[in-house]
């Protein structure tokens, strides 16, 4: 049990080491909803790798972190901000936007329309676990 706690603490320290870089990249705003002046924390895109990876981390407010993590979305209109965020040049941010848009797509036509208009790069598809293995053709 102590080993698990130690591993968790080591992971938290590693994630904390990304803090300054995440803050700078996000300009001290939530990378999804662009909220500022609220507590922000790092969020790792699933699937969580064995070692923390900056390329899979986002700097999010509590609401975005909770709902991206799978909690119910009580206010879908709040996610209209994805109209801007989905075009981010940060692959992890675009991947997070795609994940949320897919959750909203079935009940909210605007989400599906935005998804259809997006170009999802190979790097983003890789973050989503959808990249084709090297050497295979479509």
GUDO-559320 format. One line per 5 residues: their letters; for each residue x, y, z of C-alpha. Coordinates in nm, 3 decimals, always signed. Layout:
A	X Y Z; ...
***
This chain:
XXXXX	+0.000 +0.000 +0.000; +0.285 +0.240 +0.078; +0.431 +0.167 -0.266; +0.106 +0.280 -0.433; +0.102 +0.601 -0.231
XXXXX	+0.465 +0.666 -0.323; +0.391 +0.610 -0.693; +0.094 +0.846 -0.673; +0.302 +1.114 -0.502; +0.580 +1.075 -0.760
XXXXX	+0.324 +1.114 -1.040; +0.179 +1.425 -0.876; +0.528 +1.575 -0.846; +0.595 +1.502 -1.213; +0.265 +1.665 -1.312
XXXXX	+0.344 +1.963 -1.090; +0.671 +2.007 -1.276; +0.461 +2.084 -1.587; +0.281 +2.366 -1.403; +0.484 +2.663 -1.527
XXXXX	+0.483 +2.539 -1.886; +0.108 +2.469 -1.876; +0.040 +2.811 -1.723; +0.247 +2.979 -1.993; +0.086 +2.781 -2.274
XXXXX	-0.264 +2.846 -2.139; -0.190 +3.211 -2.056; -0.336 +3.142 -1.708; -0.676 +3.053 -1.856; -0.867 +2.728 -1.880
XXXXX	-0.759 +2.574 -2.209; -1.114 +2.466 -2.294; -1.355 +2.734 -2.174; -1.094 +3.012 -2.142; -1.212 +3.101 -1.789
XXXXX	-0.968 +3.314 -1.598; -0.946 +3.406 -1.233; -1.057 +3.056 -1.127; -0.850 +2.771 -0.984; -0.680 +2.573 -1.262
XXXXX	-0.514 +2.235 -1.250; -0.348 +1.986 -1.478; -0.560 +1.718 -1.645; -0.422 +1.415 -1.827; -0.600 +1.292 -2.137
XXXXX	-0.696 +0.927 -2.112; -0.559 +0.673 -2.155; -0.313 +0.777 -1.885; +0.042 +0.675 -1.980; +0.275 +0.507 -1.730
XXXXX	+0.485 +0.824 -1.711; +0.329 +1.173 -1.717; +0.353 +1.323 -2.065; +0.331 +1.699 -2.116; +0.180 +1.644 -2.461
XXXXX	-0.122 +1.472 -2.296; -0.177 +1.741 -2.030; -0.416 +2.033 -2.025; -0.463 +2.320 -1.782; -0.834 +2.323 -1.690
XXXXX	-1.085 +2.477 -1.451; -1.272 +2.245 -1.215; -1.589 +2.228 -1.428; -1.403 +2.142 -1.749; -1.187 +1.887 -1.570
XXXXX	-1.488 +1.719 -1.411; -1.700 +1.704 -1.729; -1.410 +1.603 -1.954; -1.342 +1.332 -1.698; -1.686 +1.183 -1.763
XXXXX	-1.917 +1.357 -1.515; -2.268 +1.446 -1.638; -2.296 +1.765 -1.840; -2.579 +1.964 -1.677; -2.538 +2.270 -1.901
XXXXX	-2.449 +2.170 -2.259; -2.477 +2.530 -2.381; -2.168 +2.604 -2.172; -1.971 +2.401 -2.423; -2.047 +2.636 -2.713
XXXXX	-1.699 +2.767 -2.631; -1.572 +2.463 -2.820; -1.652 +2.653 -3.141; -1.322 +2.833 -3.073; -1.128 +2.576 -2.873
XXXXX	-1.176 +2.294 -3.123; -0.949 +2.482 -3.364; -0.663 +2.509 -3.112; -0.313 +2.450 -3.241; -0.240 +2.252 -2.922
XXXXX	-0.315 +1.887 -3.008; -0.420 +1.792 -2.652; -0.669 +2.079 -2.643; -0.817 +1.981 -2.979; -0.836 +1.616 -2.869
XXXXX	-1.022 +1.718 -2.552; -1.263 +1.928 -2.759; -1.329 +1.630 -2.988; -1.399 +1.404 -2.689; -1.652 +1.652 -2.549
XXXXX	-1.814 +1.716 -2.886; -1.864 +1.342 -2.932; -2.041 +1.325 -2.597; -2.267 +1.615 -2.693; -2.326 +1.507 -3.054
XXXXX	-2.625 +1.278 -2.999; -2.844 +1.543 -2.836; -2.703 +1.867 -2.974; -2.683 +1.913 -3.352; -2.438 +2.204 -3.324
XXXXX	-2.180 +1.966 -3.174; -2.212 +1.723 -3.464; -2.185 +2.005 -3.716; -1.868 +2.131 -3.551; -1.723 +1.778 -3.543
XXXXX	-1.790 +1.737 -3.915; -1.616 +2.066 -3.996; -1.298 +1.986 -3.802; -0.977 +1.864 -3.954; -0.831 +1.619 -3.702
XXXXX	-0.458 +1.578 -3.755; -0.271 +1.251 -3.717; -0.123 +1.380 -3.391; -0.468 +1.449 -3.247; -0.596 +1.112 -3.367
XXXXX	-0.300 +0.951 -3.193; -0.393 +1.125 -2.867; -0.747 +0.993 -2.914; -0.612 +0.641 -2.970; -0.733 +0.637 -3.331
XXXXX	-0.410 +0.659 -3.529; -0.342 +0.385 -3.782; -0.038 +0.171 -3.707; +0.270 +0.273 -3.906; +0.300 +0.099 -4.240
XXX	-0.073 +0.036 -4.291; -0.275 +0.213 -4.556; -0.628 +0.337 -4.524
***
